């Protein structure tokens, strides 16, 4: 298999959040952009990763309408992003091979890897990106 870098399939339009923002803002970003992972940055450096699953774990969902659940904002105001996010973030560079990224995701059982070059967040690669790549290659 040839070396194909993650930069060829990663999401380059990054939706990120800072430590000073709140979980209600995070929920809004998840829903508005239809994403499941948000890198948490401080001074342009990645310090954590917040997943929609992390958010759901701490929430008390209440049924708002037939379309689905909304999250109780009182719970969100109880926690800070830093308390909910994953702090041990594994990253890859834009030159990391797609195969290597897939191995990292499979081994660690998470679904997103921030792509960092020279300390700067330049993208994110998710299991969805990998599946879309696989579908197009078969």
N, C-alpha and C positions, 0 to 999 in steps of 0.2 A: 504494500500500500504506500502510495506516495505521500510526502509530507504536505498537508494542506493546513495552513494556519487558521486559527480560530477567527482571525480578523476578517476572513472571507465570509463568515456566516454570523458573526456576533451582532448584537444589537448595538448600534453606535449612538442612537439618540437615547441618552441615559436620563432616566427619571431618578433623581436622588433626593435625599432629605438630610437635614442637619440635626444635630443633637438638640438644638434650641427649639425646633418645631415640635408639635404635639401629635399624639396618636390619631386625633380626629383628622388632622391634615394628612397623615399617612393613609388613613382609610379612604379619604377623598382621592388621593393619588392612585391607590390601587384600583378603585372603581372607575375613575375617569380614563385611565390609560389601559384598563383591562390587563393588568400585570399582577404577578404574584410575589415579586421580589424587588426590594428597593435598597440600594446601597446607602449606607449612612456615612456622611462625610463631615469632616471638621477641617477647615482651612484647605479644602480641595484634596485632603487625604482620606482614604477610606478607613473608617474605624469600626464598622460593623455592617451587618446585613439584617434587614427586617423582612420577614416573609408574611404573607397574608395569613398563613397558618399560625404564626406567632401571635398575631393580632387576635385571631379567633380564640386562641387558647385562654386569653385573659378576659375575654368579653362575655357579657351576658346579653345574648341576642333576644330581641323582642320582635314579634311579628308586627310589621307595620302595614303591610298590604299583601295582596296575593302574589306580587312580584318577588317577594323574598323577605329576608330579615334585615333589620337595621341594628346597629350596635348602640348599646346604652352609653351615652356620652359621659355619664358619671363615672363609669369604670375607666374610660380612657383618661379622664382627668386625674385618676388615682395613680397612674403609672406614667413614667417618662420613657421616651424611646430607648434610652440607654439601659433601662431595666428589662426591656422586652427583646431587644435585638440580640443576635448572635455576635459575640465579640471576637471569637477566634475565626477570622475570615481567611479562607484559603483563596489565593488569587493566582491568575495565570497571566502571562504576557501575550500580546497580540500575535507573537510568533509561535506560541505553543501549538502543537498539532491538534487537530480536531480529535484524533484518536486518544491522545494523552488527556485532553479535557474530559472526554467521555469516561476514561478509566478513573480519573479523580472523582467525578460525580458518582459513578457507580460504587467505588470503594467507600466513599464517605457518606453515601446515602443522603445527599442533599441535591438540590435541583438548580442551583445557579452559582456561577463563578464570576466575580468581578474580573475584568481584564485591565491590568495596570501596566503601564509603560513608564519607566523613569519616575515612579512614585505618583503618576497621574492616572486617574480613572479614565479610561478611554472607551470602555464598552462593558457589556455583560453577555455571558453566554449561558443559555439555559438548556434544560433537557428538551424544551420545545424547539429551540433552534437546532439541536442535534437531530431530533426526530424529523423535522422538516428537511434537513439536509439528507438524511437517510432516505426518505420518501422520494426525493428528487433524484437520488443516485440509483435507485432500484429500477 
